[in-house]
Amino acid sequence: MTSTRRAASTAAAADAQEVAHFDAIAHRFWDPQGDFKPLHALNPPRTEFVVTRAGVRDARLLDVGCGGGLLAESLTRAGARVTAIDLAPAMIEVAQLHALEAGLTIDYRVMSSGDLLAQAPTAFDVVTCMEMLEHVPEPHRTLAELAALVRPGGHVFVSTINRTARAFLIAILGAEYVARMLPRGTHEYGRLIRPSELARWGRAAGLELRELAGLEYNAISSQASLSADPGVNYVAWFSRPPSAGN
């Protein structure tokens, strides 16, 4: 086996482990006091960040790594026409059932961004990918796929966790091992992404970084808000220049 094949095999195995991890806890996704409690708190400021920076009403919007549909539902309520994809079948099933109960129309699919790109390049006005890049083996390639899925002049929004000592203490040690707000092993420190790395990958994919904001979570009040400090959680707004691909 060549080194390239070994790397691909390792990446696929790691990706499969991540999918299996989230598949196993999918049934607890919509419990605001359960395993995904921090995501429920982060969702309002994430939604606000997207809606106030990109016109989402009647926009063709893709949510990549949608999980159980938390952001997809919020953006649908904001007026977007949402397609949402995830590789965990149990997550998609949970998302579909919850949308049905809420009376929302969302096009949920079990598929990867790469597979969708092969079918529908530049098909979307807005692409979102929240809390996923730190879970994939090759995040720079995933970001390039997001860039290719959005139309020239469109927007890409990404949220992730910074690779800092403070992020390790708060997002991993504190959240997973002390407060137990997340299952242990949810995040690996080596997979966390510095803003400078994300910006570099974005430039390589033909995206322009428009804004970077922190996402701060208060464990006492269980509330989250946007901030100027990206030291732990942060969200990035990219745009694809209108001339790109022309």
N, C-alpha and C positions, 0 to 999 in steps of 0.2 A: 504494500500500500504506500503510495507517495505521501509526502508531507501535506500536500494540498488535500488529498482524500482523507487523511487522518484528521486534519483540521475541520473539514466539512462534517465528518462523522461525529467528532466531539461536539461541534456546534449543534448538530441535530439532536444528539442525546441530551444536551443541556436544555435545549428548547423543549423537548418532550417532557423533561422533568418539571419545567416551569408550568407547562400546560396541565400536567397531571396534578400538580400542587393546587392550582386554582380550581380545577375541575372538582376536586374532592371537597372543597368548601363552598361551592357555588350556591348550595341550598340556603346558606346563611347570609347571602349577599345583601338582601334588602332589610336585614335587621339593623336598625340604626345604632343599637347598643352592642352589636356583635363584633365579629372579626373585622368587618369593614367600617367600623365606626369612624376612623379618621377620614376615610374617603367621603362619607356622608357629610362631614364637616367641611372638607375641602371643596366639595362640589359647588356650593353657591358662589364663592369668589372665583373659581375656575370658569364657571358659566358667565359671570359678570365680565371677566377679562375678555372672553371670546366675543360676547354679544356687543360690548361697547367699542370694540376695535374692528369688527368686521360686520357688515350688514348681513344678518342671517335670515331675515324674513324672506321666504321663498327661495333661499339659497339652496343649492345642491350641496349638502354637507355630508362628509364621511367621517365617522368616528372609528379609529383603528384601535383594537385592543379594548373593546367596549365593555368587557366584563358583563355584569348583569344589567347594564343599560342605564346607569345613574345619569351620566352626562347626556347620553342620547335622548333620554326623556326630557331633560331640562331644555335642551336645544330644540326639540320638537315643539315644546310648549312656547318657545320663543319665536316660532314660525318657520323654522328650517325644515326642509325635506330631507330627512336623515336616512342614510344607509349606515349600518353599524356592523363591524366584523370582529370576530374573535376566533381563536383556534380551539378554545375549550367548549365542546358541545354542550356540557351541562350549564355553562354560563349563558350561552345563547338560548337554551331552553327556558331558563329562569327569566331572562330578559323578555322573551316572546310572551310568556305567560303574564308577566307583570304589565307589559304594554297593553295586552288584551284586556286585563282587568281595569286598566286606566283609560281605556278607549282611545289609545294613541296608535297611529299608523307609522311604524318604523320598519324599514327593510333590513332585518337581521339575517346575517349569513355566517356560516362556519367556514372561514377561509382566511388566508394570509393576505397581507398587503401586496406581496409579490404576485400571487395568483390573480388578485383583482386588477393589478396593473396590466397584466397580460390581456385582460378583457376590456378595460376601460381607462386608458391613459388620458390624462388631462380632463377627466370627466366631472371634476368637482370644483365648486367655487371656494369651499373651505374644507380643510382637512384638520382633524384634531387627533392627538395621540397622547393621552394622559396616563402618567404613572406606568408606562410600559417599556420605554427604551432601556431602563435599568434591568429588565428581565429578559432581554433578547441577546443572543450570542454576538451579533454584529450590528450594534445600534447605528453605526454610520451608514450601513447599507439600508437599514429600515428607513432612516431619515431621507436617503436618496429616493426610496420608493414613494414616500409621502410627497416629496417635491415633484415627482413625475406624475402623481395622481391628480395634483391640483392644476387648474388651468393657468396660463399666463395672466398675471394680474390678480391671482387668487391669494389666499392666506393659509398658512400652516401654523398650528398652535401645538406646542409640546410642553408637558410638565414632567419633571423628574426630580431627582435628589442629588444635591451637590456632594462631591467626594471631599469632605472636610472632616477634621477631627470632631467638630461640633455636630455635624450631621451623624457621624458614627455614634456619638454619645446620646443624641436625642432620637434619631430615627431608627437606630438599630438596638443599641443597648437599652435605652430608656423605653422605647415603644414596644419592643419585642420581649425583653428579658425582665424589665423591672415593672412597668405598668401593665404589660401583657395586653396592650391594645391591638396588637397584631400577632399572628402565629409566629413562633420562632422559625427563623430561616426564610422569612418572606423576602428579605433583602440581603445581598452580599456586598460588603464594602467595596471590593474590587470592581464591581459592576456599576457603581455610582458614577455620575458624569459631571465633570466640571463645566461651567458655562463656556469657558474658552474652547473646550473640546467640541461642545455642541455647536458653537458659532463657526468653528473651522469646518466641521462636517457640513453645516448648512451652506457655507460659501462654496464648498466643493460640489454640492448638489444644485447650485444655481439659485440659492435662496439668499435674501437679504434679511439680516436680523434687525427688526424694527424696535423691539422693546423687550426688556427682561425685568421681571418682578418677582419678589419673594412671596411665598405662601406660608404664613405663620399660623401654627396650630397651638391653641391654648388648651392644655390638657385639663385644667381646672374647670374652665367654662365650657369645654368641648366646642369651642367656636374657632373658626379660621378666618383669616383676612389677608388681603393683599398688602405687601409692604415693599420697602426699598431695599430690603436685605435678602439676597438670594443664598445665604449661607447654609441653609438646610434644604427645604423644598423651594422650588422655583418654577415659574412658567415663562415660556418664551414665545414671542410673536414674530414669525417670519412672513415675508411676502415673496412671491415669485414675480420678477419684473415682467411687465407686459410684453417686452420684446423677446423674452426667453422662449426658445424653440421656434421662433419665426425665421 
